[in-house]
Amino acid sequence: MTHPGTLRGIAIRSAKRAPMEELCDSEILEDAGVAGDFGRRPGRSQVTIVSAEKWAGACAELGVDIPWPARRANLCVAGVDLEPIPGRQLSVGAAVLEITGETDPCYRMDQARAGLQAALRPDARGGVRCRVVRGGRIKIGDAVTLLKDA
């Protein structure tokens, strides 16, 4: 195990294309990802995570400060080497997630800010997608720890 990072944010959407709603705490469910998040089901993309540091890098490249929920990810973490290595596991609060790959930024990023989609492409700045290994309660400030490399 490595030095833990921190859960900085939690967000869900109530419907397709709905704005992201920030939460202080939530439950990660084995069959549905973050409780209340629209359209999640078992599979490779139950939970999406963006690195606060990589998000800041994309914003700095554009010379703007955009709130992280514009990325439309479920979780924002800081202080963790968040690389898209399939099989790598991390704990977030009481939950355990397994990285299944990189989250590719889509055209909706340019709706938030022109050029954001391109700024998120290098260095996996768009984040990672995960499947739930073990559900559990999470809250902002929880430790985020890499458990196992692939």
N, CA, C and O atoms as a GROMACS GRO file, in nm:
protein
  600
    1MET      N    1   0.084  -0.118   0.000
    1MET     CA    2   0.000   0.000   0.000
    1MET      C    3   0.089   0.125   0.000
    1MET      O    4   0.200   0.123   0.052
    2THR      N    5   0.038   0.230  -0.057
    2THR     CA    6   0.111   0.355  -0.066
    2THR      C    7   0.048   0.459   0.025
    2THR      O    8  -0.056   0.435   0.086
    3HIS      N    9   0.113   0.574   0.034
    3HIS     CA   10   0.059   0.685   0.112
    3HIS      C   11  -0.078   0.724   0.056
    3HIS      O   12  -0.092   0.741  -0.065
    4PRO      N   13  -0.178   0.739   0.142
    4PRO     CA   14  -0.312   0.767   0.090
    4PRO      C   15  -0.329   0.909   0.037
    4PRO      O   16  -0.265   1.004   0.084
    5GLY      N   17  -0.416   0.919  -0.060
    5GLY     CA   18  -0.462   1.048  -0.109
    5GLY      C   19  -0.593   1.081  -0.040
    5GLY      O   20  -0.625   1.025   0.065
    6THR      N   21  -0.669   1.173  -0.100
    6THR     CA   22  -0.792   1.220  -0.038
    6THR      C   23  -0.904   1.230  -0.140
    6THR      O   24  -0.882   1.271  -0.254
    7LEU      N   25  -1.024   1.192  -0.098
    7LEU     CA   26  -1.143   1.211  -0.180
    7LEU      C   27  -1.184   1.358  -0.168
    7LEU      O   28  -1.221   1.404  -0.060
    8ARG      N   29  -1.175   1.431  -0.279
    8ARG     CA   30  -1.205   1.575  -0.279
    8ARG      C   31  -1.348   1.606  -0.320
    8ARG      O   32  -1.402   1.710  -0.282
    9GLY      N   33  -1.412   1.516  -0.398
    9GLY     CA   34  -1.546   1.545  -0.443
    9GLY      C   35  -1.622   1.423  -0.487
    9GLY      O   36  -1.564   1.322  -0.528
   10ILE      N   37  -1.755   1.431  -0.477
   10ILE     CA   38  -1.847   1.326  -0.519
   10ILE      C   39  -1.956   1.395  -0.601
   10ILE      O   40  -2.007   1.500  -0.561
   11ALA      N   41  -1.991   1.338  -0.716
   11ALA     CA   42  -2.097   1.398  -0.798
   11ALA      C   43  -2.174   1.289  -0.872
   11ALA      O   44  -2.119   1.186  -0.910
   12ILE      N   45  -2.303   1.316  -0.892
   12ILE     CA   46  -2.389   1.226  -0.968
   12ILE      C   47  -2.475   1.310  -1.063
   12ILE      O   48  -2.484   1.432  -1.051
   13ARG      N   49  -2.538   1.241  -1.156
   13ARG     CA   50  -2.636   1.307  -1.242
   13ARG      C   51  -2.765   1.227  -1.230
   13ARG      O   52  -2.763   1.104  -1.222
   14SER      N   53  -2.878   1.298  -1.229
   14SER     CA   54  -3.006   1.232  -1.207
   14SER      C   55  -3.068   1.178  -1.336
   14SER      O   56  -3.158   1.094  -1.331
   15ALA      N   57  -3.021   1.226  -1.451
   15ALA     CA   58  -3.073   1.184  -1.581
   15ALA      C   59  -2.966   1.204  -1.686
   15ALA      O   60  -2.867   1.274  -1.661
   16LYS      N   61  -2.985   1.145  -1.801
   16LYS     CA   62  -2.892   1.164  -1.912
   16LYS      C   63  -2.881   1.313  -1.942
   16LYS      O   64  -2.982   1.382  -1.954
   17ARG      N   65  -2.760   1.363  -1.955
   17ARG     CA   66  -2.729   1.503  -1.986
   17ARG      C   67  -2.767   1.602  -1.875
   17ARG      O   68  -2.755   1.723  -1.894
   18ALA      N   69  -2.813   1.552  -1.761
   18ALA     CA   70  -2.847   1.640  -1.648
   18ALA      C   71  -2.720   1.700  -1.589
   18ALA      O   72  -2.612   1.641  -1.601
   19PRO      N   73  -2.731   1.816  -1.526
   19PRO     CA   74  -2.613   1.873  -1.459
   19PRO      C   75  -2.568   1.781  -1.346
   19PRO      O   76  -2.647   1.707  -1.288
   20MET      N   77  -2.440   1.788  -1.316
   20MET     CA   78  -2.386   1.709  -1.207
   20MET      C   79  -2.425   1.774  -1.075
   20MET      O   80  -2.423   1.896  -1.060
   21GLU      N   81  -2.462   1.689  -0.979
   21GLU     CA   82  -2.499   1.734  -0.845
   21GLU      C   83  -2.390   1.689  -0.749
   21GLU      O   84  -2.363   1.570  -0.737
   22GLU      N   85  -2.329   1.785  -0.680
   22GLU     CA   86  -2.223   1.751  -0.585
   22GLU      C   87  -2.283   1.704  -0.453
   22GLU      O   88  -2.384   1.757  -0.406
   23LEU      N   89  -2.219   1.603  -0.394
   23LEU     CA   90  -2.263   1.545  -0.267
   23LEU      C   91  -2.150   1.551  -0.165
   23LEU      O   92  -2.032   1.558  -0.202
   24CYS      N   93  -2.184   1.548  -0.038
   24CYS     CA   94  -2.084   1.541   0.069
   24CYS      C   95  -2.050   1.397   0.104
   24CYS      O   96  -1.939   1.367   0.147
   25ASP      N   97  -2.148   1.308   0.084
   25ASP     CA   98  -2.126   1.166   0.111
   25ASP      C   99  -2.222   1.086   0.024
   25ASP      O  100  -2.317   1.140  -0.032
   26SER      N  101  -2.195   0.957   0.014
   26SER     CA  102  -2.279   0.869  -0.067
   26SER      C  103  -2.243   0.725  -0.036
   26SER      O  104  -2.158   0.695   0.048
   27GLU      N  105  -2.310   0.638  -0.108
   27GLU     CA  106  -2.285   0.494  -0.100
   27GLU      C  107  -2.240   0.449  -0.238
   27GLU      O  108  -2.299   0.488  -0.339
   28ILE      N  109  -2.136   0.366  -0.243
   28ILE     CA  110  -2.099   0.302  -0.368
   28ILE      C  111  -2.158   0.162  -0.362
   28ILE      O  112  -2.132   0.086  -0.270
   29LEU      N  113  -2.238   0.131  -0.462
   29LEU     CA  114  -2.311   0.004  -0.468
   29LEU      C  115  -2.247  -0.090  -0.569
   29LEU      O  116  -2.205  -0.047  -0.676
   30GLU      N  117  -2.240  -0.218  -0.534
   30GLU     CA  118  -2.176  -0.315  -0.622
   30GLU      C  119  -2.247  -0.329  -0.756
   30GLU      O  120  -2.184  -0.361  -0.856
   31ASP      N  121  -2.377  -0.306  -0.758
   31ASP     CA  122  -2.451  -0.325  -0.884
   31ASP      C  123  -2.481  -0.195  -0.957
   31ASP      O  124  -2.533  -0.198  -1.069
   32ALA      N  125  -2.449  -0.079  -0.896
   32ALA     CA  126  -2.491   0.046  -0.958
   32ALA      C  127  -2.391   0.161  -0.946
   32ALA      O  128  -2.424   0.273  -0.986
   33GLY      N  129  -2.273   0.140  -0.893
   33GLY     CA  130  -2.178   0.250  -0.878
   33GLY      C  131  -2.223   0.346  -0.769
   33GLY      O  132  -2.276   0.302  -0.666
   34VAL      N  133  -2.202   0.476  -0.789
   34VAL     CA  134  -2.240   0.575  -0.688
   34VAL      C  135  -2.392   0.584  -0.684
   34VAL      O  136  -2.457   0.606  -0.786
   35ALA      N  137  -2.449   0.566  -0.566
   35ALA     CA  138  -2.595   0.564  -0.548
   35ALA      C  139  -2.658   0.687  -0.610
   35ALA      O  140  -2.615   0.800  -0.585
   36GLY      N  141  -2.760   0.666  -0.691
   36GLY     CA  142  -2.834   0.775  -0.752
   36GLY      C  143  -2.780   0.824  -0.884
   36GLY      O  144  -2.842   0.908  -0.949
   37ASP      N  145  -2.664   0.772  -0.927
   37ASP     CA  146  -2.607   0.818  -1.054
   37ASP      C  147  -2.680   0.749  -1.169
   37ASP      O  148  -2.692   0.626  -1.171
   38PHE      N  149  -2.727   0.826  -1.263
   38PHE     CA  150  -2.809   0.777  -1.373
   38PHE      C  151  -2.734   0.678  -1.462
   38PHE      O  152  -2.618   0.699  -1.499
   39GLY      N  153  -2.803   0.569  -1.495
   39GLY     CA  154  -2.757   0.477  -1.598
   39GLY      C  155  -2.642   0.385  -1.563
   39GLY      O  156  -2.591   0.316  -1.650
   40ARG      N  157  -2.601   0.382  -1.439
   40ARG     CA  158  -2.490   0.292  -1.403
   40ARG      C  159  -2.542   0.152  -1.378
   40ARG      O  160  -2.650   0.133  -1.323
   41ARG      N  161  -2.462   0.054  -1.420
   41ARG     CA  162  -2.496  -0.086  -1.399
   41ARG      C  163  -2.366  -0.164  -1.391
   41ARG      O  164  -2.260  -0.107  -1.418
   42PRO      N  165  -2.370  -0.290  -1.354
   42PRO     CA  166  -2.246  -0.366  -1.344
   42PRO      C  167  -2.168  -0.360  -1.475
   42PRO      O  168  -2.226  -0.364  -1.584
   43GLY      N  169  -2.038  -0.351  -1.463
   43GLY     CA  170  -1.952  -0.345  -1.581
   43GLY      C  171  -1.828  -0.261  -1.557
   43GLY      O  172  -1.791  -0.233  -1.444
   44ARG      N  173  -1.765  -0.221  -1.668
   44ARG     CA  174  -1.636  -0.153  -1.662
   44ARG      C  175  -1.645  -0.005  -1.624
   44ARG      O  176  -1.543   0.054  -1.588
   45SER      N  177  -1.762   0.055  -1.631
   45SER     CA  178  -1.773   0.198  -1.605
   45SER      C  179  -1.876   0.230  -1.497
   45SER      O  180  -1.959   0.319  -1.514
   46GLN      N  181  -1.870   0.159  -1.386
   46GLN     CA  182  -1.964   0.185  -1.277
   46GLN      C  183  -1.934   0.316  -1.206
   46GLN      O  184  -2.025   0.385  -1.161
   47VAL      N  185  -1.805   0.349  -1.195
   47VAL     CA  186  -1.762   0.472  -1.127
   47VAL      C  187  -1.652   0.534  -1.211
   47VAL      O  188  -1.561   0.465  -1.258
   48THR      N  189  -1.660   0.666  -1.231
   48THR     CA  190  -1.554   0.737  -1.302
   48THR      C  191  -1.485   0.831  -1.204
   48THR      O  192  -1.548   0.892  -1.118
   49ILE      N  193  -1.352   0.842  -1.220
   49ILE     CA  194  -1.271   0.920  -1.126
   49ILE      C  195  -1.178   1.012  -1.204
   49ILE      O  196  -1.118   0.971  -1.303
   50VAL      N  197  -1.168   1.135  -1.158
   50VAL     CA  198  -1.072   1.229  -1.215
   50VAL      C  199  -0.974   1.270  -1.105
   50VAL      O  200  -1.010   1.284  -0.989
   51SER      N  201  -0.848   1.288  -1.145
   51SER     CA  202  -0.744   1.334  -1.054
   51SER      C  203  -0.750   1.486  -1.045
   51SER      O  204  -0.752   1.555  -1.147
   52ALA      N  205  -0.752   1.539  -0.924
   52ALA     CA  206  -0.755   1.684  -0.904
   52ALA      C  207  -0.632   1.749  -0.968
   52ALA      O  208  -0.642   1.857  -1.026
   53GLU      N  209  -0.518   1.684  -0.957
   53GLU     CA  210  -0.394   1.740  -1.012
   53GLU      C  211  -0.398   1.742  -1.166
   53GLU      O  212  -0.358   1.840  -1.228
   54LYS      N  213  -0.445   1.634  -1.225
   54LYS     CA  214  -0.451   1.629  -1.372
   54LYS      C  215  -0.558   1.723  -1.426
   54LYS      O  216  -0.539   1.784  -1.531
   55TRP      N  217  -0.670   1.736  -1.354
   55TRP     CA  218  -0.773   1.832  -1.393
   55TRP      C  219  -0.716   1.974  -1.389
   55TRP      O  220  -0.739   2.053  -1.480
   56ALA      N  221  -0.641   2.005  -1.283
   56ALA     CA  222  -0.579   2.137  -1.271
   56ALA      C  223  -0.481   2.161  -1.386
   56ALA      O  224  -0.470   2.274  -1.435
   57GLY      N  225  -0.410   2.056  -1.429
   57GLY     CA  226  -0.318   2.070  -1.541
   57GLY      C  227  -0.390   2.104  -1.671
   57GLY      O  228  -0.343   2.188  -1.748
   58ALA      N  229  -0.504   2.040  -1.694
   58ALA     CA  230  -0.583   2.070  -1.815
   58ALA      C  231  -0.636   2.213  -1.809
   58ALA      O  232  -0.634   2.284  -1.909
   59CYS      N  233  -0.684   2.255  -1.692
   59CYS     CA  234  -0.735   2.392  -1.677
   59CYS      C  235  -0.623   2.494  -1.695
   59CYS      O  236  -0.643   2.598  -1.759
   60ALA      N  237  -0.505   2.465  -1.639
   60ALA     CA  238  -0.391   2.557  -1.655
   60ALA      C  239  -0.352   2.571  -1.801
   60ALA      O  240  -0.318   2.680  -1.847
   61GLU      N  241  -0.358   2.461  -1.875
   61GLU     CA  242  -0.326   2.466  -2.018
   61GLU      C  243  -0.420   2.562  -2.091
   61GLU      O  244  -0.378   2.630  -2.185
   62LEU      N  245  -0.545   2.567  -2.048
   62LEU     CA  246  -0.644   2.656  -2.109
   62LEU      C  247  -0.646   2.795  -2.047
   62LEU      O  248  -0.709   2.887  -2.100
   63GLY      N  249  -0.576   2.811  -1.934
   63GLY     CA  250  -0.573   2.940  -1.866
   63GLY      C  251  -0.704   2.975  -1.797
   63GLY      O  252  -0.740   3.092  -1.786
   64VAL      N  253  -0.776   2.872  -1.752
   64VAL     CA  254  -0.905   2.893  -1.685
   64VAL      C  255  -0.913   2.806  -1.560
   64VAL      O  256  -0.834   2.713  -1.542
   65ASP      N  257  -1.007   2.838  -1.474
   65ASP     CA  258  -1.034   2.756  -1.355
   65ASP      C  259  -1.177   2.705  -1.368
   65ASP      O  260  -1.272   2.780  -1.344
   66ILE      N  261  -1.192   2.580  -1.406
   66ILE     CA  262  -1.323   2.520  -1.427
   66ILE      C  263  -1.350   2.424  -1.312
   66ILE      O  264  -1.263   2.342  -1.281
   67PRO      N  265  -1.465   2.430  -1.248
   67PRO     CA  266  -1.496   2.335  -1.140
   67PRO      C  267  -1.491   2.191  -1.193
   67PRO      O  268  -1.536   2.163  -1.304
   68TRP      N  269  -1.438   2.100  -1.112
   68TRP     CA  270  -1.417   1.961  -1.155
   68TRP      C  271  -1.545   1.891  -1.201
   68TRP      O  272  -1.535   1.805  -1.288
   69PRO      N  273  -1.665   1.921  -1.147
   69PRO     CA  274  -1.783   1.848  -1.196
   69PRO      C  275  -1.810   1.868  -1.346
   69PRO      O  276  -1.885   1.791  -1.405
   70ALA      N  277  -1.750   1.969  -1.407
   70ALA     CA  278  -1.765   1.986  -1.552
   70ALA      C  279  -1.709   1.864  -1.626
   70ALA      O  280  -1.747   1.839  -1.740
   71ARG      N  281  -1.619   1.791  -1.562
   71ARG     CA  282  -1.564   1.669  -1.623
   71ARG      C  283  -1.669   1.558  -1.629
   71ARG      O  284  -1.655   1.463  -1.706
   72ARG      N  285  -1.773   1.569  -1.547
   72ARG     CA  286  -1.883   1.472  -1.542
   72ARG      C  287  -1.836   1.337  -1.485
   72ARG      O  288  -1.894   1.233  -1.517
   73ALA      N  289  -1.734   1.341  -1.403
   73ALA     CA  290  -1.687   1.221  -1.333
   73ALA      C  291  -1.761   1.211  -1.199
   73ALA      O  292  -1.815   1.310  -1.150
   74ASN      N  293  -1.763   1.090  -1.142
   74ASN     CA  294  -1.829   1.070  -1.013
   74ASN      C  295  -1.745   1.115  -0.895
   74ASN      O  296  -1.797   1.169  -0.798
   75LEU      N  297  -1.614   1.091  -0.904
   75LEU     CA  298  -1.526   1.121  -0.791
   75LEU      C  299  -1.408   1.206  -0.837
   75LEU      O  300  -1.360   1.192  -0.949
   76CYS      N  301  -1.363   1.292  -0.748
   76CYS     CA  302  -1.241   1.369  -0.770
   76CYS      C  303  -1.148   1.335  -0.654
   76CYS      O  304  -1.184   1.349  -0.538
   77VAL      N  305  -1.027   1.289  -0.688
   77VAL     CA  306  -0.931   1.249  -0.585
   77VAL      C  307  -0.802   1.329  -0.601
   77VAL      O  308  -0.768   1.374  -0.710
   78ALA      N  309  -0.732   1.347  -0.490
   78ALA     CA  310  -0.604   1.418  -0.491
   78ALA      C  311  -0.499   1.334  -0.421
   78ALA      O  312  -0.529   1.258  -0.329
   79GLY      N  313  -0.375   1.348  -0.466
   79GLY     CA  314  -0.263   1.282  -0.399
   79GLY      C  315  -0.248   1.135  -0.430
   79GLY      O  316  -0.182   1.062  -0.356
   80VAL      N  317  -0.309   1.089  -0.541
   80VAL     CA  318  -0.303   0.948  -0.581
   80VAL      C  319  -0.251   0.941  -0.723
   80VAL      O  320  -0.292   1.020  -0.808
   81ASP      N  321  -0.162   0.847  -0.750
   81ASP     CA  322  -0.110   0.825  -0.885
   81ASP      C  323  -0.218   0.755  -0.966
   81ASP      O  324  -0.217   0.632  -0.979
   82LEU      N  325  -0.311   0.832  -1.020
   82LEU     CA  326  -0.429   0.778  -1.088
   82LEU      C  327  -0.397   0.752  -1.236
   82LEU      O  328  -0.420   0.837  -1.321
   83GLU      N  329  -0.344   0.635  -1.264
   83GLU     CA  330  -0.309   0.596  -1.400
   83GLU      C  331  -0.408   0.490  -1.449
   83GLU      O  332  -0.457   0.410  -1.369
   84PRO      N  333  -0.437   0.488  -1.580
   84PRO     CA  334  -0.534   0.392  -1.634
   84PRO      C  335  -0.475   0.253  -1.654
   84PRO      O  336  -0.466   0.204  -1.767
   85ILE      N  337  -0.436   0.190  -1.545
   85ILE     CA  338  -0.376   0.057  -1.551
   85ILE      C  339  -0.484  -0.044  -1.512
   85ILE      O  340  -0.517  -0.056  -1.394
   86PRO      N  341  -0.538  -0.118  -1.610
   86PRO     CA  342  -0.642  -0.216  -1.579
   86PRO      C  343  -0.596  -0.317  -1.474
   86PRO      O  344  -0.484  -0.368  -1.479
   87GLY      N  345  -0.684  -0.342  -1.379
   87GLY     CA  346  -0.655  -0.435  -1.271
   87GLY      C  347  -0.606  -0.369  -1.144
   87GLY      O  348  -0.612  -0.428  -1.036
   88ARG      N  349  -0.556  -0.246  -1.154
   88ARG     CA  350  -0.512  -0.174  -1.035
   88ARG      C  351  -0.634  -0.146  -0.948
   88ARG      O  352  -0.739  -0.106  -0.998
   89GLN      N  353  -0.620  -0.166  -0.818
   89GLN     CA  354  -0.732  -0.145  -0.726
   89GLN      C  355  -0.701  -0.031  -0.631
   89GLN      O  356  -0.585  -0.006  -0.596
   90LEU      N  357  -0.806   0.039  -0.590
   90LEU     CA  358  -0.790   0.144  -0.492
   90LEU      C  359  -0.909   0.141  -0.396
   90LEU      O  360  -1.020   0.106  -0.434
   91SER      N  361  -0.882   0.179  -0.273
   91SER     CA  362  -0.990   0.193  -0.176
   91SER      C  363  -1.027   0.341  -0.170
   91SER      O  364  -0.941   0.429  -0.173
   92VAL      N  365  -1.156   0.364  -0.160
   92VAL     CA  366  -1.210   0.498  -0.143
   92VAL      C  367  -1.307   0.486  -0.027
   92VAL      O  368  -1.414   0.427  -0.043
   93GLY      N  369  -1.271   0.540   0.089
   93GLY     CA  370  -1.353   0.518   0.207
   93GLY      C  371  -1.365   0.369   0.231
   93GLY      O  372  -1.263   0.299   0.236
   94ALA      N  373  -1.487   0.319   0.245
   94ALA     CA  374  -1.510   0.176   0.271
   94ALA      C  375  -1.520   0.094   0.143
   94ALA      O  376  -1.529  -0.029   0.149
   95ALA      N  377  -1.518   0.159   0.027
   95ALA     CA  378  -1.535   0.089  -0.101
   95ALA      C  379  -1.400   0.052  -0.162
   95ALA      O  380  -1.297   0.112  -0.132
   96VAL      N  381  -1.403  -0.050  -0.248
   96VAL     CA  382  -1.285  -0.090  -0.325
   96VAL      C  383  -1.325  -0.090  -0.472
   96VAL      O  384  -1.425  -0.151  -0.511
   97LEU      N  385  -1.245  -0.022  -0.554
   97LEU     CA  386  -1.270  -0.010  -0.696
   97LEU      C  387  -1.153  -0.067  -0.774
   97LEU      O  388  -1.039  -0.064  -0.729
   98GLU      N  389  -1.182  -0.121  -0.893
   98GLU     CA  390  -1.078  -0.172  -0.982
   98GLU      C  391  -1.080  -0.090  -1.111
   98GLU      O  392  -1.183  -0.080  -1.178
   99ILE      N  393  -0.965  -0.034  -1.145
   99ILE     CA  394  -0.954   0.045  -1.267
   99ILE      C  395  -0.966  -0.048  -1.387
   99ILE      O  396  -0.900  -0.151  -1.394
  100THR      N  397  -1.052  -0.011  -1.481
  100THR     CA  398  -1.071  -0.090  -1.603
  100THR      C  399  -1.015  -0.021  -1.726
  100THR      O  400  -0.999  -0.084  -1.830
  101GLY      N  401  -0.985   0.108  -1.716
  101GLY     CA  402  -0.926   0.180  -1.828
  101GLY      C  403  -0.941   0.330  -1.814
  101GLY      O  404  -0.990   0.380  -1.713
  102GLU      N  405  -0.898   0.399  -1.918
  102GLU     CA  406  -0.904   0.545  -1.922
  102GLU      C  407  -1.043   0.591  -1.963
  102GLU      O  408  -1.109   0.526  -2.043
  103THR      N  409  -1.087   0.702  -1.908
  103THR     CA  410  -1.212   0.765  -1.950
  103THR      C  411  -1.178   0.866  -2.058
  103THR      O  412  -1.114   0.968  -2.032
  104ASP      N  413  -1.220   0.837  -2.179
  104ASP     CA  414  -1.190   0.925  -2.291
  104ASP      C  415  -1.280   1.048  -2.285
  104ASP      O  416  -1.401   1.036  -2.272
  105PRO      N  417  -1.220   1.168  -2.296
  105PRO     CA  418  -1.303   1.288  -2.296
  105PRO      C  419  -1.385   1.297  -2.424
  105PRO      O  420  -1.334   1.269  -2.532
  106CYS      N  421  -1.510   1.337  -2.412
  106CYS     CA  422  -1.600   1.344  -2.527
  106CYS      C  423  -1.627   1.490  -2.565
  106CYS      O  424  -1.578   1.582  -2.500
  107TYR      N  425  -1.705   1.508  -2.669
  107TYR     CA  426  -1.738   1.640  -2.720
  107TYR      C  427  -1.805   1.730  -2.616
  107TYR      O  428  -1.800   1.852  -2.627
  108ARG      N  429  -1.868   1.670  -2.515
  108ARG     CA  430  -1.936   1.750  -2.413
  108ARG      C  431  -1.837   1.836  -2.334
  108ARG      O  432  -1.876   1.937  -2.275
  109MET      N  433  -1.710   1.797  -2.333
  109MET     CA  434  -1.610   1.878  -2.263
  109MET      C  435  -1.595   2.013  -2.331
  109MET      O  436  -1.577   2.114  -2.263
  110ASP      N  437  -1.603   2.015  -2.462
  110ASP     CA  438  -1.593   2.143  -2.534
  110ASP      C  439  -1.717   2.229  -2.515
  110ASP      O  440  -1.713   2.349  -2.540
  111GLN      N  441  -1.827   2.169  -2.472
  111GLN     CA  442  -1.945   2.248  -2.437
  111GLN      C  443  -1.921   2.324  -2.306
  111GLN      O  444  -1.974   2.433  -2.286
  112ALA      N  445  -1.840   2.264  -2.218
  112ALA     CA  446  -1.805   2.329  -2.092
  112ALA      C  447  -1.704   2.441  -2.116
  112ALA      O  448  -1.712   2.548  -2.055
  113ARG      N  449  -1.608   2.416  -2.207
  113ARG     CA  450  -1.505   2.514  -2.242
  113ARG      C  451  -1.439   2.470  -2.372
  113ARG      O  452  -1.392   2.357  -2.382
  114ALA      N  453  -1.434   2.558  -2.468
  114ALA     CA  454  -1.368   2.527  -2.596
  114ALA      C  455  -1.224   2.485  -2.569
  114ALA      O  456  -1.150   2.553  -2.497
  115GLY      N  457  -1.184   2.372  -2.627
  115GLY     CA  458  -1.049   2.321  -2.611
  115GLY      C  459  -1.030   2.224  -2.496
  115GLY      O  460  -0.925   2.162  -2.485
  116LEU      N  461  -1.132   2.208  -2.411
  116LEU     CA  462  -1.118   2.120  -2.294
  116LEU      C  463  -1.101   1.975  -2.334
  116LEU      O  464  -1.021   1.904  -2.273
  117GLN      N  465  -1.173   1.929  -2.434
  117GLN     CA  466  -1.159   1.790  -2.477
  117GLN      C  467  -1.014   1.758  -2.513
  117GLN      O  468  -0.960   1.656  -2.469
  118ALA      N  469  -0.951   1.843  -2.591
  118ALA     CA  470  -0.811   1.821  -2.631
  118ALA      C  471  -0.716   1.832  -2.511
  118ALA      O  472  -0.619   1.757  -2.502
  119ALA      N  473  -0.744   1.924  -2.419
  119ALA     CA  474  -0.658   1.943  -2.301
  119ALA      C  475  -0.664   1.822  -2.207
  119ALA      O  476  -0.571   1.800  -2.130
  120LEU      N  477  -0.772   1.744  -2.214
  120LEU     CA  478  -0.787   1.627  -2.127
  120LEU      C  479  -0.725   1.501  -2.187
  120LEU      O  480  -0.711   1.401  -2.116
  121ARG      N  481  -0.688   1.502  -2.312
  121ARG     CA  482  -0.637   1.380  -2.377
  121ARG      C  483  -0.500   1.334  -2.327
  121ARG      O  484  -0.483   1.216  -2.299
  122PRO      N  485  -0.400   1.423  -2.314
  122PRO     CA  486  -0.268   1.374  -2.272
  122PRO      C  487  -0.266   1.327  -2.127
  122PRO      O  488  -0.340   1.378  -2.043
  123ASP      N  489  -0.179   1.230  -2.100
  123ASP     CA  490  -0.150   1.188  -1.963
  123ASP      C  491  -0.274   1.145  -1.884
  123ASP      O  492  -0.279   1.163  -1.762
  124ALA      N  493  -0.374   1.090  -1.951
  124ALA     CA  494  -0.496   1.040  -1.885
  124ALA      C  495  -0.562   1.146  -1.798
  124ALA      O  496  -0.618   1.115  -1.693
  125ARG      N  497  -0.556   1.272  -1.842
  125ARG     CA  498  -0.618   1.380  -1.766
  125ARG      C  499  -0.769   1.365  -1.755
  125ARG      O  500  -0.830   1.422  -1.665
  126GLY      N  501  -0.829   1.289  -1.846
  126GLY     CA  502  -0.973   1.268  -1.843
  126GLY      C  503  -1.018   1.175  -1.732
  126GLY      O  504  -1.137   1.166  -1.701
  127GLY      N  505  -0.922   1.105  -1.670
  127GLY     CA  506  -0.954   1.018  -1.558
  127GLY      C  507  -0.963   0.872  -1.595
  127GLY      O  508  -0.921   0.830  -1.703
  128VAL      N  509  -1.018   0.794  -1.503
  128VAL     CA  510  -1.028   0.650  -1.521
  128VAL      C  511  -1.171   0.604  -1.493
  128VAL      O  512  -1.248   0.670  -1.422
  129ARG      N  513  -1.204   0.490  -1.550
  129ARG     CA  514  -1.332   0.426  -1.520
  129ARG      C  515  -1.302   0.302  -1.438
  129ARG      O  516  -1.196   0.241  -1.450
  130CYS      N  517  -1.399   0.265  -1.354
  130CYS     CA  518  -1.376   0.155  -1.260
  130CYS      C  519  -1.500   0.068  -1.246
  130CYS      O  520  -1.613   0.111  -1.272
  131ARG      N  521  -1.476  -0.054  -1.206
  131ARG     CA  522  -1.584  -0.143  -1.163
  131ARG      C  523  -1.574  -0.154  -1.011
  131ARG      O  524  -1.466  -0.140  -0.953
  132VAL      N  525  -1.688  -0.179  -0.948
  132VAL     CA  526  -1.693  -0.189  -0.802
  132VAL      C  527  -1.657  -0.332  -0.760
  132VAL      O  528  -1.722  -0.428  -0.802
  133VAL      N  529  -1.555  -0.344  -0.678
  133VAL     CA  530  -1.516  -0.473  -0.621
  133VAL      C  531  -1.591  -0.495  -0.491
  133VAL      O  532  -1.643  -0.603  -0.464
  134ARG      N  533  -1.596  -0.389  -0.409
  134ARG     CA  534  -1.670  -0.394  -0.282
  134ARG      C  535  -1.735  -0.258  -0.260
  134ARG      O  536  -1.668  -0.154  -0.263
  135GLY      N  537  -1.864  -0.258  -0.240
  135GLY     CA  538  -1.935  -0.135  -0.213
  135GLY      C  539  -1.908  -0.085  -0.073
  135GLY      O  540  -1.850  -0.156   0.009
  136GLY      N  541  -1.949   0.038  -0.046
  136GLY     CA  542  -1.932   0.094   0.087
  136GLY      C  543  -1.961   0.242   0.090
  136GLY      O  544  -1.979   0.306  -0.014
  137ARG      N  545  -1.966   0.294   0.209
  137ARG     CA  546  -1.995   0.436   0.232
  137ARG      C  547  -1.871   0.519   0.202
  137ARG      O  548  -1.759   0.479   0.234
  138ILE      N  549  -1.892   0.636   0.139
  138ILE     CA  550  -1.782   0.729   0.113
  138ILE      C  551  -1.825   0.870   0.154
  138ILE      O  552  -1.944   0.902   0.154
  139LYS      N  553  -1.725   0.952   0.188
  139LYS     CA  554  -1.753   1.093   0.219
  139LYS      C  555  -1.630   1.175   0.182
  139LYS      O  556  -1.517   1.124   0.181
  140ILE      N  557  -1.653   1.302   0.152
  140ILE     CA  558  -1.541   1.390   0.120
  140ILE      C  559  -1.444   1.390   0.237
  140ILE      O  560  -1.483   1.398   0.353
  141GLY      N  561  -1.316   1.380   0.203
  141GLY     CA  562  -1.211   1.373   0.304
  141GLY      C  563  -1.162   1.233   0.331
  141GLY      O  564  -1.058   1.214   0.395
  142ASP      N  565  -1.236   1.131   0.282
  142ASP     CA  566  -1.192   0.993   0.301
  142ASP      C  567  -1.056   0.968   0.237
  142ASP      O  568  -1.019   1.034   0.139
  143ALA      N  569  -0.984   0.873   0.293
  143ALA     CA  570  -0.856   0.831   0.234
  143ALA      C  571  -0.882   0.755   0.105
  143ALA      O  572  -0.979   0.680   0.093
  144VAL      N  573  -0.792   0.775   0.008
  144VAL     CA  574  -0.794   0.702  -0.120
  144VAL      C  575  -0.656   0.638  -0.131
  144VAL      O  576  -0.555   0.707  -0.136
  145THR      N  577  -0.654   0.505  -0.136
  145THR     CA  578  -0.527   0.432  -0.131
  145THR      C  579  -0.518   0.330  -0.243
  145THR      O  580  -0.612   0.254  -0.265
  146LEU      N  581  -0.406   0.328  -0.313
  146LEU     CA  582  -0.381   0.224  -0.412
  146LEU      C  583  -0.351   0.095  -0.336
  146LEU      O  584  -0.265   0.093  -0.249
  147LEU      N  585  -0.423  -0.012  -0.369
  147LEU     CA  586  -0.409  -0.139  -0.298
  147LEU      C  587  -0.323  -0.239  -0.371
  147LEU      O  588  -0.245  -0.313  -0.309
  148LYS      N  589  -0.337  -0.242  -0.504
  148LYS     CA  590  -0.272  -0.348  -0.579
  148LYS      C  591  -0.247  -0.299  -0.720
  148LYS      O  592  -0.335  -0.241  -0.783
  149ASP      N  593  -0.125  -0.324  -0.768
  149ASP     CA  594  -0.097  -0.298  -0.908
  149ASP      C  595  -0.136  -0.419  -0.989
  149ASP      O  596  -0.135  -0.532  -0.939
  150ALA      N  597  -0.170  -0.395  -1.114
  150ALA     CA  598  -0.208  -0.505  -1.204
  150ALA      C  599  -0.087  -0.592  -1.231
  150ALA      O  600  -0.097  -0.690  -1.305
   0.00000   0.00000   0.00000
